[in-house]
Amino acid sequence: MSDMGTIETHSSTDRKATQCPVCGTGTLQGKFSHVVLGQHNADYCECAECGSLIVPEVDWLADAYASERVDPDTGAAQRSIICSLFIRAMRCVGLAPKGGRVLDFGAGNGLLVRLLRDQGFDAWGVDKHASMAVARNWRLESMDREEAGQASMITAIEVFEHLADPHAVLQSMVSALVAEGMVLLRTTLYDGSRHDENWYYLELSGGQHITLFSRKGVRKLAERCGLRATFLPFGFHLLRPASCTPIGSLRRGCLFLLSGLFFSFARVIGLCDCSRSSIDKTLVTGA
């Protein structure tokens, strides 16, 4: 579960793209421009092929991830709880592995790893730039098989919108999986017919959201790596080998009901009130 202040930390992660980094082929057409971090000019372009929203030229990530900046991610704890409950529901309906290793890519403070371990998962975190203070004994430097072994599932929660080269990262994940392993993503999807320059998910005050995926973009990225994308409830996207049996509507419906029940119970007892983190975000960012 990522504290995304830890994924992209230096200028080598900036980019200058001429084609869409999501589908790999689409041309980029200008949509609008913004000033991010109060000082950097950013052009947002839409891919003519997959419809994703891309910032093709990025040269401010070292500034965006500077340690002295205020951390705008006040929802990290809430998100970890939600994701751990969702993965638990996935296991209950037979969509998450009952055994095998789970890797959380961009694990940040390690809270999701700790929560999953408390549920009986063999969970580990991968983060080169964070100490994973909550689960430091289960921190890995990379997804390399010599260190990490092979994973049954890799999670990337609120990570892929930060990546300059999502295809390279997803391909490295595929290499770390067992034969029928899966990748669970969570990122808010872009829809050009509904979202404009005022879309909250641009996160202009943070300057870290540079790759905003469309639904088609998630499918195209998955296909480039030999995977099939299945869109699950509550904003989760499951990528599995194309050879796997498709997930039926009945199982997706059961997942929706069970995870919704888990979320509702957590909210009733005060573990899942995202309205408070939203208020705190306004306090720390002034936005």
Secondary structure, 3 states (H helix, E strand, C coil): CCCHHHCCCCHHHCEECCCCCCCCCCCEEEEEEEEECCCEEEEEEEECCCCCEECCEECCHHHHCCCCCCCCCCCHHHHHHHHHHHHHHHHHCCCCCCCCEEEEECCCCCHHHHHHHHCCCEEEEECCCCCCHHHHHHEECCCCHHHHCCEEEEEEECCHHHCCCHHHHHHHHHHCEEEEEEEEEECCCCCCCCCCCCCHHHCCCCCCCCEECCHHHHHHHHHHCCEEEEECHHHEEEEEECCCCCCCHHHHHHHHHHHHHHHHHHHHCCCCCHHHHHHHHHHHHCC
